[in-house]
């Protein structure tokens, strides 16, 4: 059977000066020591194990570790795929926004051109109407 020695409290081996202030305060605080529960006593005693049982337990833990590692790698791969898809969507959306901004500028330029053409057409119409009336009146006076 495998013998597991009990835990040893080494606090007495550490000089008080080397101990951090928080640990020192934990050791020397005021209060009742009757309610203190020693962690070593709170842990249930572990039954002795044979070398075969230890080997079996190690193999089980190694298999569990391998399974957990594979799960973790699968999650990481899924997360990376998700990040890649999100990045691609952001790139596509960014390109669409760029195109829309260019279209907006082109649309404003087109509106200005159309307004200028409308103004020129009105001027030409007004000028032609003025000429038509002038010619009409001249013809009327020659009769």
N, CA, C and O atoms as CSV, one atom per row, in Angstrom:
chain,resi,resn,atom,element,x,y,z
A,1,UNK,N,N,0.824,-1.190,0.000
A,1,UNK,CA,C,0.000,0.000,0.000
A,1,UNK,C,C,0.872,1.260,0.000
A,1,UNK,O,O,1.985,1.277,0.526
A,2,UNK,N,N,0.321,2.307,-0.610
A,2,UNK,CA,C,1.009,3.594,-0.709
A,2,UNK,C,C,0.736,4.396,0.552
A,2,UNK,O,O,-0.420,4.587,0.930
A,3,UNK,N,N,1.797,4.867,1.208
A,3,UNK,CA,C,1.653,5.645,2.437
A,3,UNK,C,C,1.762,7.124,2.103
A,3,UNK,O,O,2.749,7.564,1.512
A,4,UNK,N,N,0.749,7.887,2.480
A,4,UNK,CA,C,0.758,9.329,2.278
A,4,UNK,C,C,0.973,9.971,3.644
A,4,UNK,O,O,0.123,9.843,4.526
A,5,UNK,N,N,2.109,10.666,3.831
A,5,UNK,CA,C,2.378,11.262,5.150
A,5,UNK,C,C,1.431,12.432,5.416
A,5,UNK,O,O,0.962,13.074,4.476
A,6,UNK,N,N,1.149,12.712,6.687
A,6,UNK,CA,C,0.261,13.834,7.015
A,6,UNK,C,C,0.946,15.159,6.686
A,6,UNK,O,O,2.175,15.225,6.645
A,7,UNK,N,N,0.159,16.218,6.449
A,7,UNK,CA,C,0.759,17.519,6.143
A,7,UNK,C,C,1.533,18.056,7.342
A,7,UNK,O,O,1.158,17.835,8.493
A,8,UNK,N,N,2.605,18.755,7.051
A,8,UNK,CA,C,3.451,19.304,8.108
A,8,UNK,C,C,3.292,20.816,8.103
A,8,UNK,O,O,3.355,21.451,7.050
A,9,UNK,N,N,3.088,21.391,9.283
A,9,UNK,CA,C,2.964,22.843,9.406
A,9,UNK,C,C,4.358,23.429,9.555
A,9,UNK,O,O,5.020,23.215,10.571
A,10,UNK,N,N,4.801,24.162,8.552
A,10,UNK,CA,C,6.152,24.725,8.554
A,10,UNK,C,C,6.167,26.184,9.016
A,10,UNK,O,O,7.207,26.837,8.936
A,11,UNK,N,N,5.039,26.708,9.496
A,11,UNK,CA,C,4.998,28.116,9.906
A,11,UNK,C,C,5.964,28.394,11.052
A,11,UNK,O,O,6.529,29.483,11.148
A,12,UNK,N,N,6.150,27.399,11.921
A,12,UNK,CA,C,7.060,27.602,13.047
A,12,UNK,C,C,8.506,27.706,12.587
A,12,UNK,O,O,9.338,28.284,13.287
A,13,UNK,N,N,8.823,27.143,11.397
A,13,UNK,CA,C,10.193,27.163,10.884
A,13,UNK,C,C,10.561,28.504,10.263
A,13,UNK,O,O,11.745,28.779,10.067
A,14,UNK,N,N,9.562,29.360,9.942
A,14,UNK,CA,C,9.820,30.631,9.266
A,14,UNK,C,C,9.969,31.715,10.325
A,14,UNK,O,O,9.054,31.923,11.122
A,15,UNK,N,N,11.111,32.414,10.348
A,15,UNK,CA,C,11.254,33.510,11.314
A,15,UNK,C,C,10.187,34.571,11.053
A,15,UNK,O,O,9.784,34.799,9.912
A,16,UNK,N,N,9.740,35.213,12.127
A,16,UNK,CA,C,8.645,36.180,12.025
A,16,UNK,C,C,8.972,37.329,11.090
A,16,UNK,O,O,8.076,37.841,10.420
A,17,UNK,N,N,10.211,37.745,11.024
A,17,UNK,CA,C,10.607,38.879,10.192
A,17,UNK,C,C,10.434,38.554,8.713
A,17,UNK,O,O,10.066,39.436,7.937
A,18,UNK,N,N,10.689,37.312,8.298
A,18,UNK,CA,C,10.591,36.925,6.889
A,18,UNK,C,C,9.143,36.720,6.447
A,18,UNK,O,O,8.853,36.671,5.252
A,19,UNK,N,N,8.259,36.602,7.396
A,19,UNK,CA,C,6.868,36.327,7.070
A,19,UNK,C,C,6.179,37.618,6.615
A,19,UNK,O,O,6.368,38.659,7.245
A,20,UNK,N,N,5.382,37.578,5.534
A,20,UNK,CA,C,4.660,38.777,5.086
A,20,UNK,C,C,3.724,39.285,6.184
A,20,UNK,O,O,3.230,38.492,6.985
A,21,UNK,N,N,3.472,40.612,6.230
A,21,UNK,CA,C,2.638,41.189,7.296
A,21,UNK,C,C,1.261,40.553,7.407
A,21,UNK,O,O,0.753,40.376,8.513
A,22,UNK,N,N,0.648,40.205,6.274
A,22,UNK,CA,C,-0.695,39.623,6.335
A,22,UNK,C,C,-0.676,38.262,7.020
A,22,UNK,O,O,-1.577,37.928,7.790
A,23,UNK,N,N,0.375,37.475,6.727
A,23,UNK,CA,C,0.459,36.160,7.364
A,23,UNK,C,C,0.747,36.316,8.853
A,23,UNK,O,O,0.215,35.574,9.678
A,24,UNK,N,N,1.603,37.298,9.192
A,24,UNK,CA,C,1.906,37.537,10.599
A,24,UNK,C,C,0.630,37.899,11.349
A,24,UNK,O,O,0.386,37.415,12.454
A,25,UNK,N,N,-0.192,38.768,10.726
A,25,UNK,CA,C,-1.413,39.193,11.404
A,25,UNK,C,C,-2.382,38.023,11.564
A,25,UNK,O,O,-3.140,37.973,12.532
A,26,UNK,N,N,-2.360,37.079,10.613
A,26,UNK,CA,C,-3.240,35.911,10.732
A,26,UNK,C,C,-2.821,35.028,11.905
A,26,UNK,O,O,-3.660,34.402,12.552
A,27,UNK,N,N,-1.511,34.985,12.172
A,27,UNK,CA,C,-1.020,34.112,13.233
A,27,UNK,C,C,-1.220,34.722,14.622
A,27,UNK,O,O,-1.333,33.999,15.613
A,28,UNK,N,N,-1.262,36.043,14.687
A,28,UNK,CA,C,-1.272,36.689,15.997
A,28,UNK,C,C,-2.495,37.564,16.224
A,28,UNK,O,O,-2.433,38.492,17.030
A,29,UNK,N,N,-3.601,37.302,15.545
A,29,UNK,CA,C,-4.798,38.122,15.733
A,29,UNK,C,C,-5.490,37.741,17.029
A,29,UNK,O,O,-5.336,36.636,17.548
A,30,UNK,N,N,-6.261,38.700,17.534
A,30,UNK,CA,C,-7.033,38.435,18.740
A,30,UNK,C,C,-8.266,37.634,18.379
A,30,UNK,O,O,-8.817,37.787,17.289
A,31,UNK,N,N,-8.686,36.808,19.260
A,31,UNK,CA,C,-9.892,36.040,19.003
A,31,UNK,C,C,-9.809,34.679,19.654
A,31,UNK,O,O,-8.787,34.302,20.227
A,32,UNK,N,N,-10.889,33.960,19.556
A,32,UNK,CA,C,-10.957,32.656,20.189
A,32,UNK,C,C,-10.316,31.617,19.297
A,32,UNK,O,O,-10.574,31.567,18.095
A,33,UNK,N,N,-9.469,30.778,19.904
A,33,UNK,CA,C,-8.844,29.703,19.131
A,33,UNK,C,C,-9.652,28.412,19.249
A,33,UNK,O,O,-9.325,27.410,18.614
A,34,UNK,N,N,-10.693,28.440,20.051
A,34,UNK,CA,C,-11.487,27.229,20.250
A,34,UNK,C,C,-12.239,26.833,18.989
A,34,UNK,O,O,-12.526,25.653,18.792
A,35,UNK,N,N,-12.566,27.800,18.128
A,35,UNK,CA,C,-13.357,27.503,16.941
A,35,UNK,C,C,-12.480,27.197,15.734
A,35,UNK,O,O,-13.009,26.913,14.659
A,36,UNK,N,N,-11.161,27.246,15.875
A,36,UNK,CA,C,-10.256,26.988,14.752
A,36,UNK,C,C,-10.365,25.533,14.330
A,36,UNK,O,O,-10.310,24.627,15.162
A,37,UNK,N,N,-10.519,25.315,13.023
A,37,UNK,CA,C,-10.569,23.961,12.484
A,37,UNK,C,C,-9.296,23.747,11.693
A,37,UNK,O,O,-9.004,24.489,10.755
A,38,UNK,N,N,-8.547,22.743,12.069
A,38,UNK,CA,C,-7.306,22.437,11.357
A,38,UNK,C,C,-7.674,21.795,10.021
A,38,UNK,O,O,-8.371,20.781,9.994
A,39,UNK,N,N,-7.204,22.383,8.900
A,39,UNK,CA,C,-7.547,21.821,7.584
A,39,UNK,C,C,-7.144,20.360,7.444
A,39,UNK,O,O,-7.809,19.596,6.743
A,40,UNK,N,N,-6.069,19.970,8.101
A,40,UNK,CA,C,-5.632,18.575,8.005
A,40,UNK,C,C,-6.665,17.642,8.622
A,40,UNK,O,O,-6.837,16.507,8.176
A,41,UNK,N,N,-7.349,18.130,9.651
A,41,UNK,CA,C,-8.380,17.306,10.286
A,41,UNK,C,C,-9.673,17.302,9.477
A,41,UNK,O,O,-10.438,16.339,9.525
A,42,UNK,N,N,-9.915,18.378,8.736
A,42,UNK,CA,C,-11.154,18.489,7.966
A,42,UNK,C,C,-11.144,17.593,6.739
A,42,UNK,O,O,-12.203,17.190,6.257
A,43,UNK,N,N,-9.953,17.273,6.226
A,43,UNK,CA,C,-9.838,16.429,5.035
A,43,UNK,C,C,-10.036,14.980,5.450
A,43,UNK,O,O,-9.389,14.501,6.381
A,44,UNK,N,N,-10.927,14.289,4.764
A,44,UNK,CA,C,-11.117,12.876,5.121
A,44,UNK,C,C,-9.844,12.085,4.824
A,44,UNK,O,O,-9.108,12.390,3.885
A,45,UNK,N,N,-9.611,11.098,5.617
A,45,UNK,CA,C,-8.398,10.302,5.442
A,45,UNK,C,C,-8.506,9.493,4.154
A,45,UNK,O,O,-9.538,8.889,3.860
A,46,UNK,N,N,-7.421,9.499,3.404
A,46,UNK,CA,C,-7.391,8.790,2.129
A,46,UNK,C,C,-6.953,7.355,2.393
A,46,UNK,O,O,-5.960,7.093,3.072
A,47,UNK,N,N,-7.721,6.454,1.840
A,47,UNK,CA,C,-7.402,5.040,2.022
A,47,UNK,C,C,-6.126,4.705,1.267
A,47,UNK,O,O,-5.911,5.224,0.172
A,48,UNK,N,N,-5.290,3.864,1.814
A,48,UNK,CA,C,-4.060,3.476,1.112
A,48,UNK,C,C,-4.397,2.796,-0.218
A,48,UNK,O,O,-5.402,2.094,-0.334
A,49,UNK,N,N,-3.538,3.018,-1.215
A,49,UNK,CA,C,-3.768,2.452,-2.544
A,49,UNK,C,C,-2.580,1.583,-2.932
A,49,UNK,O,O,-1.444,1.826,-2.527
A,50,UNK,N,N,-2.877,0.570,-3.722
A,50,UNK,CA,C,-1.796,-0.261,-4.250
A,50,UNK,C,C,-1.190,0.438,-5.447
A,50,UNK,O,O,-1.773,1.382,-5.981
A,51,UNK,N,N,-0.029,-0.016,-5.870
A,51,UNK,CA,C,0.631,0.574,-7.034
A,51,UNK,C,C,-0.237,0.416,-8.281
A,51,UNK,O,O,-0.282,1.319,-9.116
A,52,UNK,N,N,-0.913,-0.698,-8.416
A,52,UNK,CA,C,-1.809,-0.912,-9.557
A,52,UNK,C,C,-2.961,0.074,-9.553
A,52,UNK,O,O,-3.345,0.594,-10.600
A,53,UNK,N,N,-3.520,0.335,-8.359
A,53,UNK,CA,C,-4.611,1.309,-8.258
A,53,UNK,C,C,-4.126,2.714,-8.598
A,53,UNK,O,O,-4.829,3.485,-9.252
A,54,UNK,N,N,-2.914,3.036,-8.145
A,54,UNK,CA,C,-2.339,4.344,-8.467
A,54,UNK,C,C,-2.144,4.461,-9.973
A,54,UNK,O,O,-2.485,5.482,-10.568
A,55,UNK,N,N,-1.593,3.414,-10.591
A,55,UNK,CA,C,-1.390,3.428,-12.047
A,55,UNK,C,C,-2.719,3.583,-12.779
A,55,UNK,O,O,-2.812,4.342,-13.743
A,56,UNK,N,N,-3.740,2.871,-12.328
A,56,UNK,CA,C,-5.061,2.979,-12.951
A,56,UNK,C,C,-5.584,4.406,-12.827
A,56,UNK,O,O,-6.115,4.969,-13.784
A,57,UNK,N,N,-5.428,4.985,-11.636
A,57,UNK,CA,C,-5.897,6.357,-11.418
A,57,UNK,C,C,-5.131,7.334,-12.309
A,57,UNK,O,O,-5.726,8.252,-12.874
A,58,UNK,N,N,-3.819,7.144,-12.439
A,58,UNK,CA,C,-2.999,8.014,-13.294
A,58,UNK,C,C,-3.448,7.897,-14.744
A,58,UNK,O,O,-3.552,8.906,-15.442
A,59,UNK,N,N,-3.716,6.678,-15.204
A,59,UNK,CA,C,-4.174,6.471,-16.586
A,59,UNK,C,C,-5.525,7.152,-16.794
A,59,UNK,O,O,-5.739,7.811,-17.811
A,60,UNK,N,N,-6.443,6.994,-15.827
A,60,UNK,CA,C,-7.755,7.647,-15.935
A,60,UNK,C,C,-7.605,9.166,-16.007
A,60,UNK,O,O,-8.248,9.828,-16.822
A,61,UNK,N,N,-6.747,9.706,-15.141
A,61,UNK,CA,C,-6.533,11.155,-15.146
A,61,UNK,C,C,-5.884,11.616,-16.448
A,61,UNK,O,O,-6.224,12.679,-16.967
A,62,UNK,N,N,-4.952,10.822,-16.979
A,62,UNK,CA,C,-4.303,11.175,-18.247
A,62,UNK,C,C,-5.323,11.166,-19.388
A,62,UNK,O,O,-5.312,12.052,-20.242
A,63,UNK,N,N,-6.206,10.160,-19.398
A,63,UNK,CA,C,-7.247,10.102,-20.433
A,63,UNK,C,C,-8.203,11.286,-20.299
A,63,UNK,O,O,-8.587,11.901,-21.293
A,64,UNK,N,N,-8.577,11.595,-19.069
A,64,UNK,CA,C,-9.457,12.737,-18.834
A,64,UNK,C,C,-8.779,14.033,-19.287
A,64,UNK,O,O,-9.402,14.894,-19.907
A,65,UNK,N,N,-7.493,14.148,-18.964
A,65,UNK,CA,C,-6.730,15.332,-19.380
A,65,UNK,C,C,-6.675,15.422,-20.908
A,65,UNK,O,O,-6.850,16.504,-21.469
A,66,UNK,N,N,-6.436,14.309,-21.576
A,66,UNK,CA,C,-6.373,14.291,-23.043
A,66,UNK,C,C,-7.724,14.693,-23.637
A,66,UNK,O,O,-7.786,15.477,-24.584
A,67,UNK,N,N,-8.796,14.152,-23.075
A,67,UNK,CA,C,-10.148,14.484,-23.550
A,67,UNK,C,C,-10.432,15.968,-23.350
A,67,UNK,O,O,-10.946,16.637,-24.246
A,68,UNK,N,N,-10.091,16.479,-22.163
A,68,UNK,CA,C,-10.299,17.908,-21.889
A,68,UNK,C,C,-9.464,18.773,-22.825
A,68,UNK,O,O,-9.921,19.819,-23.287
A,69,UNK,N,N,-8.238,18.332,-23.103
A,69,UNK,CA,C,-7.366,19.079,-24.011
A,69,UNK,C,C,-7.959,19.117,-25.414
A,69,UNK,O,O,-7.953,20.162,-26.065
A,70,UNK,N,N,-8.475,17.973,-25.886
A,70,UNK,CA,C,-9.101,17.936,-27.210
A,70,UNK,C,C,-10.330,18.849,-27.250
A,70,UNK,O,O,-10.549,19.563,-28.229
A,71,UNK,N,N,-11.129,18.819,-26.179
A,71,UNK,CA,C,-12.294,19.715,-26.105
A,71,UNK,C,C,-11.862,21.174,-26.160
A,71,UNK,O,O,-12.475,21.991,-26.847
A,72,UNK,N,N,-10.804,21.489,-25.429
A,72,UNK,CA,C,-10.304,22.865,-25.404
A,72,UNK,C,C,-9.826,23.295,-26.786
A,72,UNK,O,O,-10.128,24.400,-27.238
A,73,UNK,N,N,-9.072,22.414,-27.461
A,73,UNK,CA,C,-8.609,22.751,-28.811
A,73,UNK,C,C,-9.784,22.916,-29.778
A,73,UNK,O,O,-9.751,23.781,-30.653
A,74,UNK,N,N,-10.816,22.091,-29.622
A,74,UNK,CA,C,-12.002,22.227,-30.478
A,74,UNK,C,C,-12.685,23.571,-30.223
A,74,UNK,O,O,-13.108,24.243,-31.164
A,75,UNK,N,N,-12.791,23.958,-28.958
A,75,UNK,CA,C,-13.389,25.258,-28.631
A,75,UNK,C,C,-12.551,26.405,-29.176
A,75,UNK,O,O,-13.087,27.382,-29.700
A,76,UNK,N,N,-11.233,26.282,-29.051
A,76,UNK,CA,C,-10.346,27.323,-29.580
A,76,UNK,C,C,-10.480,27.440,-31.093
A,76,UNK,O,O,-10.509,28.544,-31.635
A,77,UNK,N,N,-10.563,26.292,-31.776
A,77,UNK,CA,C,-10.712,26.308,-33.232
A,77,UNK,C,C,-12.049,26.940,-33.625
A,77,UNK,O,O,-12.120,27.726,-34.570
A,78,UNK,N,N,-13.107,26.587,-32.889
A,78,UNK,CA,C,-14.419,27.169,-33.163
A,78,UNK,C,C,-14.380,28.681,-32.947
A,78,UNK,O,O,-14.917,29.447,-33.747
A,79,UNK,N,N,-13.738,29.099,-31.854
A,79,UNK,CA,C,-13.639,30.538,-31.571
A,79,UNK,C,C,-12.847,31.246,-32.663
A,79,UNK,O,O,-13.205,32.345,-33.088
A,80,UNK,N,N,-11.764,30.606,-33.116
A,80,UNK,CA,C,-10.951,31.213,-34.179
A,80,UNK,C,C,-11.762,31.308,-35.471
A,80,UNK,O,O,-11.705,32.320,-36.169
A,81,UNK,N,N,-12.519,30.250,-35.790
A,81,UNK,CA,C,-13.371,30.286,-36.984
A,81,UNK,C,C,-14.401,31.407,-36.869
A,81,UNK,O,O,-14.654,32.133,-37.831
A,82,UNK,N,N,-14.986,31.537,-35.691
A,82,UNK,CA,C,-15.975,32.604,-35.480
A,82,UNK,C,C,-15.335,33.974,-35.651
A,82,UNK,O,O,-15.915,34.862,-36.276
A,83,UNK,N,N,-14.134,34.145,-35.093
A,83,UNK,CA,C,-13.439,35.426,-35.233
A,83,UNK,C,C,-13.116,35.702,-36.694
A,83,UNK,O,O,-13.224,36.838,-37.154
A,84,UNK,N,N,-12.720,34.660,-37.425
A,84,UNK,CA,C,-12.401,34.833,-38.840
A,84,UNK,C,C,-13.650,35.257,-39.608
A,84,UNK,O,O,-13.604,36.176,-40.426
A,85,UNK,N,N,-14.780,34.574,-39.334
A,85,UNK,CA,C,-16.030,34.938,-40.016
A,85,UNK,C,C,-16.443,36.367,-39.682
A,85,UNK,O,O,-16.855,37.121,-40.563
A,86,UNK,N,N,-16.334,36.732,-38.423
A,86,UNK,CA,C,-16.688,38.098,-38.024
A,86,UNK,C,C,-15.774,39.095,-38.718
A,86,UNK,O,O,-16.232,40.128,-39.207
A,87,UNK,N,N,-14.486,38.789,-38.763
A,87,UNK,CA,C,-13.528,39.684,-39.415
A,87,UNK,C,C,-13.853,39.836,-40.897
A,87,UNK,O,O,-13.784,40.937,-41.444
A,88,UNK,N,N,-14.209,38.724,-41.548
A,88,UNK,CA,C,-14.570,38.786,-42.968
A,88,UNK,C,C,-15.829,39.628,-43.162
A,88,UNK,O,O,-15.907,40.423,-44.099
A,89,UNK,N,N,-16.820,39.456,-42.277
A,89,UNK,CA,C,-18.048,40.248,-42.394
A,89,UNK,C,C,-17.775,41.726,-42.181
A,89,UNK,O,O,-18.354,42.574,-42.859
A,90,UNK,N,N,-16.895,42.035,-41.239
A,90,UNK,CA,C,-16.544,43.435,-40.988
A,90,UNK,C,C,-15.865,44.020,-42.218
A,90,UNK,O,O,-16.142,45.157,-42.600
A,91,UNK,N,N,-14.975,43.245,-42.842
A,91,UNK,CA,C,-14.290,43.715,-44.049
A,91,UNK,C,C,-15.293,43.978,-45.164
A,91,UNK,O,O,-15.234,45.016,-45.824
A,92,UNK,N,N,-16.212,43.042,-45.375
A,92,UNK,CA,C,-17.226,43.205,-46.428
A,92,UNK,C,C,-18.111,44.415,-46.125
A,92,UNK,O,O,-18.393,45.223,-47.010
A,93,UNK,N,N,-18.547,44.537,-44.863
A,93,UNK,CA,C,-19.386,45.685,-44.493
A,93,UNK,C,C,-18.631,46.993,-44.675
A,93,UNK,O,O,-19.211,47.993,-45.100
A,94,UNK,N,N,-17.354,46.992,-44.358
A,94,UNK,CA,C,-16.537,48.196,-44.528
A,94,UNK,C,C,-16.443,48.576,-46.004
A,94,UNK,O,O,-16.517,49.753,-46.357
A,95,UNK,N,N,-16.279,47.565,-46.862
A,95,UNK,CA,C,-16.230,47.834,-48.304
A,95,UNK,C,C,-17.575,48.386,-48.786
A,95,UNK,O,O,-17.614,49.293,-49.618
A,96,UNK,N,N,-18.670,47.839,-48.264
A,96,UNK,CA,C,-19.995,48.340,-48.642
A,96,UNK,C,C,-20.172,49.795,-48.211
A,96,UNK,O,O,-20.708,50.609,-48.962
A,97,UNK,N,N,-19.723,50.114,-47.011
A,97,UNK,CA,C,-19.826,51.497,-46.531
A,97,UNK,C,C,-19.011,52.422,-47.430
A,97,UNK,O,O,-19.464,53.511,-47.781
A,98,UNK,N,N,-17.799,51.982,-47.805
A,98,UNK,CA,C,-16.974,52.793,-48.712
A,98,UNK,C,C,-17.703,53.039,-50.030
A,98,UNK,O,O,-17.721,54.163,-50.533
A,99,UNK,N,N,-18.307,51.980,-50.593
A,99,UNK,CA,C,-19.049,52.138,-51.847
A,99,UNK,C,C,-20.236,53.084,-51.675
A,99,UNK,O,O,-20.495,53.924,-52.538
A,100,UNK,N,N,-20.954,52.947,-50.568
A,100,UNK,CA,C,-22.093,53.833,-50.323
A,100,UNK,C,C,-21.648,55.287,-50.183
A,100,UNK,O,O,-22.332,56.194,-50.657
A,101,UNK,N,N,-20.517,55.509,-49.542
A,101,UNK,CA,C,-20.012,56.882,-49.409
A,101,UNK,C,C,-19.643,57.448,-50.782
A,101,UNK,O,O,-19.934,58.606,-51.079
A,102,UNK,N,N,-19.000,56.625,-51.615
A,102,UNK,CA,C,-18.662,57.077,-52.977
A,102,UNK,C,C,-19.940,57.341,-53.776
A,102,UNK,O,O,-20.033,58.333,-54.498
A,103,UNK,N,N,-20.929,56.439,-53.639
A,103,UNK,CA,C,-22.210,56.633,-54.332
A,103,UNK,C,C,-22.884,57.920,-53.867
A,103,UNK,O,O,-23.483,58.633,-54.672
A,104,UNK,N,N,-22.791,58.219,-52.586
A,104,UNK,CA,C,-23.412,59.431,-52.048
A,104,UNK,C,C,-22.770,60.672,-52.671
A,104,UNK,O,O,-23.463,61.610,-53.063
A,105,UNK,N,N,-21.437,60.664,-52.756
A,105,UNK,CA,C,-20.731,61.803,-53.362
A,105,UNK,C,C,-21.127,61.943,-54.827
A,105,UNK,O,O,-21.405,63.046,-55.298
A,106,UNK,N,N,-21.152,60.814,-55.549
A,106,UNK,CA,C,-21.539,60.835,-56.962
A,106,UNK,C,C,-22.976,61.329,-57.114
A,106,UNK,O,O,-23.276,62.095,-58.030
A,107,UNK,N,N,-23.858,60.897,-56.227
A,107,UNK,CA,C,-25.262,61.319,-56.268
A,107,UNK,C,C,-25.373,62.838,-56.078
A,107,UNK,O,O,-26.135,63.498,-56.784
A,108,UNK,N,N,-24.610,63.389,-55.123
A,108,UNK,CA,C,-24.638,64.840,-54.910
A,108,UNK,C,C,-24.129,65.582,-56.149
A,108,UNK,O,O,-24.687,66.607,-56.541
A,109,UNK,N,N,-23.064,65.052,-56.762
A,109,UNK,CA,C,-22.529,65.681,-57.978
A,109,UNK,C,C,-23.563,65.639,-59.098
A,109,UNK,O,O,-23.723,66.614,-59.833
A,110,UNK,N,N,-24.266,64.515,-59.232
A,110,UNK,CA,C,-25.302,64.380,-60.262
A,110,UNK,C,C,-26.425,65.386,-60.023
A,110,UNK,O,O,-26.918,66.004,-60.967
A,111,UNK,N,N,-26.830,65.549,-58.767
A,111,UNK,CA,C,-27.883,66.524,-58.442
A,111,UNK,C,C,-27.449,67.923,-58.858
A,111,UNK,O,O,-28.239,68.665,-59.442
A,112,UNK,N,N,-26.202,68.296,-58.565
A,112,UNK,CA,C,-25.708,69.624,-58.957
A,112,UNK,C,C,-25.728,69.805,-60.473
A,112,UNK,O,O,-26.130,70.856,-60.972
A,113,UNK,N,N,-25.292,68.774,-61.203
A,113,UNK,CA,C,-25.281,68.848,-62.674
A,113,UNK,C,C,-26.703,69.021,-63.203
A,113,UNK,O,O,-26.942,69.858,-64.073
A,114,UNK,N,N,-27.652,68.230,-62.681
A,114,UNK,CA,C,-29.044,68.311,-63.135
A,114,UNK,C,C,-29.615,69.691,-62.826
A,114,UNK,O,O,-30.309,70.269,-63.662
A,115,UNK,N,N,-29.334,70.228,-61.637
A,115,UNK,CA,C,-29.831,71.566,-61.296
A,115,UNK,C,C,-29.269,72.622,-62.251
A,115,UNK,O,O,-29.984,73.526,-62.682
A,116,UNK,N,N,-27.972,72.495,-62.577
A,116,UNK,CA,C,-27.363,73.445,-63.523
A,116,UNK,C,C,-28.010,73.330,-64.900
A,116,UNK,O,O,-28.251,74.342,-65.558
A,117,UNK,N,N,-28.295,72.097,-65.342
A,117,UNK,CA,C,-28.937,71.899,-66.645
A,117,UNK,C,C,-30.358,72.462,-66.642
A,117,UNK,O,O,-30.792,73.055,-67.630
A,118,UNK,N,N,-31.077,72.280,-65.547
A,118,UNK,CA,C,-32.431,72.828,-65.436
A,118,UNK,C,C,-32.378,74.344,-65.532
A,118,UNK,O,O,-33.179,74.952,-66.243
A,119,UNK,N,N,-31.441,74.957,-64.821
A,119,UNK,CA,C,-31.301,76.412,-64.857
A,119,UNK,C,C,-30.972,76.889,-66.274
A,119,UNK,O,O,-31.548,77.865,-66.755
A,120,UNK,N,N,-30.031,76.187,-66.947
A,120,UNK,CA,C,-29.655,76.554,-68.319
A,120,UNK,C,C,-30.844,76.380,-69.265
A,120,UNK,O,O,-31.055,77.215,-70.145
A,121,UNK,N,N,-31.621,75.313,-69.099
A,121,UNK,CA,C,-32.781,75.074,-69.961
A,121,UNK,C,C,-33.831,76.166,-69.755
A,121,UNK,O,O,-34.441,76.625,-70.721
A,122,UNK,N,N,-34.046,76.584,-68.516
A,122,UNK,CA,C,-35.012,77.659,-68.250
A,122,UNK,C,C,-34.548,78.978,-68.874
A,122,UNK,O,O,-35.340,79.728,-69.445
A,123,UNK,N,N,-33.246,79.239,-68.747
A,123,UNK,CA,C,-32.719,80.461,-69.360
A,123,UNK,C,C,-32.902,80.426,-70.873
A,123,UNK,O,O,-33.313,81.414,-71.481
A,124,UNK,N,N,-32.592,79.272,-71.478
A,124,UNK,CA,C,-32.733,79.133,-72.933
A,124,UNK,C,C,-34.199,79.284,-73.335
A,124,UNK,O,O,-34.504,79.933,-74.336
A,125,UNK,N,N,-35.094,78.696,-72.570
A,125,UNK,CA,C,-36.524,78.804,-72.876
A,125,UNK,C,C,-36.979,80.258,-72.759
A,125,UNK,O,O,-37.684,80.778,-73.625
A,126,UNK,N,N,-36.558,80.902,-71.662
A,126,UNK,CA,C,-36.948,82.304,-71.478
A,126,UNK,C,C,-36.387,83.162,-72.602
A,126,UNK,O,O,-37.076,84.053,-73.099
A,127,UNK,N,N,-35.165,82.913,-73.005
A,127,UNK,CA,C,-34.547,83.667,-74.094
A,127,UNK,C,C,-35.296,83.418,-75.412
A,127,UNK,O,O,-35.577,84.351,-76.165
A,128,UNK,N,N,-35.611,82.140,-75.674
A,128,UNK,CA,C,-36.318,81.825,-76.921
A,128,UNK,C,C,-37.722,82.417,-76.910
A,128,UNK,O,O,-38.210,82.863,-77.949
A,129,UNK,N,N,-38.381,82.427,-75.750
A,129,UNK,CA,C,-39.711,83.035,-75.668
A,129,UNK,C,C,-39.619,84.536,-75.923
A,129,UNK,O,O,-40.464,85.127,-76.595
A,130,UNK,N,N,-38.574,85.129,-75.370
A,130,UNK,CA,C,-38.379,86.563,-75.591
A,130,UNK,C,C,-38.143,86.863,-77.059
A,130,UNK,O,O,-38.698,87.826,-77.590
A,131,UNK,N,N,-37.329,86.057,-77.723
A,131,UNK,CA,C,-37.068,86.240,-79.153
A,131,UNK,C,C,-38.329,85.993,-79.960
A,131,UNK,O,O,-38.613,86.723,-80.910
A,132,UNK,N,N,-39.084,84.978,-79.592
A,132,UNK,CA,C,-40.311,84.664,-80.321
A,132,UNK,C,C,-41.291,85.818,-80.227
A,132,UNK,O,O,-41.926,86.179,-81.218
A,133,UNK,N,N,-41.417,86.388,-79.062
A,133,UNK,CA,C,-42.341,87.516,-78.904
A,133,UNK,C,C,-41.853,88.736,-79.690
A,133,UNK,O,O,-42.642,89.467,-80.288
A,134,UNK,N,N,-40.537,88.934,-79.672
A,134,UNK,CA,C,-39.981,90.064,-80.429
A,134,UNK,C,C,-40.243,89.885,-81.915
A,134,UNK,O,O,-40.682,90.825,-82.577
A,135,UNK,N,N,-39.986,88.713,-82.447
A,135,UNK,CA,C,-40.225,88.428,-83.867
A,135,UNK,C,C,-41.704,88.563,-84.176
A,135,UNK,O,O,-42.068,89.123,-85.210
A,136,UNK,N,N,-42.559,88.062,-83.303
A,136,UNK,CA,C,-44.002,88.153,-83.515
A,136,UNK,C,C,-44.440,89.617,-83.590
A,136,UNK,O,O,-45.200,90.004,-84.478
A,137,UNK,N,N,-43.953,90.420,-82.651
A,137,UNK,CA,C,-44.337,91.844,-82.671
A,137,UNK,C,C,-43.805,92.569,-83.901
A,137,UNK,O,O,-44.471,93.437,-84.465
A,138,UNK,N,N,-42.592,92.198,-84.307
A,138,UNK,CA,C,-42.046,92.823,-85.526
A,138,UNK,C,C,-42.876,92.442,-86.744
A,138,UNK,O,O,-43.140,93.283,-87.604
A,139,UNK,N,N,-43.281,91.202,-86.823
A,139,UNK,CA,C,-44.107,90.765,-87.939
A,139,UNK,C,C,-45.458,91.479,-87.908
A,139,UNK,O,O,-46.001,91.841,-88.952
A,140,UNK,N,N,-45.976,91.673,-86.744
A,140,UNK,CA,C,-47.254,92.356,-86.610
A,140,UNK,C,C,-47.138,93.821,-87.065
A,140,UNK,O,O,-48.056,94.362,-87.681
A,141,UNK,N,N,-46.029,94.434,-86.761
A,141,UNK,CA,C,-45.859,95.832,-87.146
A,141,UNK,C,C,-45.622,95.981,-88.642
A,141,UNK,O,O,-45.906,97.047,-89.189
A,142,UNK,N,N,-45.123,94.974,-89.318
A,142,UNK,CA,C,-44.878,95.038,-90.754
A,142,UNK,C,C,-46.141,94.775,-91.544
A,142,UNK,O,O,-46.096,94.990,-92.755
A,143,UNK,N,N,-47.169,94.372,-91.047
A,143,UNK,CA,C,-48.373,94.068,-91.794
A,143,UNK,C,C,-49.085,95.263,-92.167
A,143,UNK,O,O,-50.134,95.182,-92.808
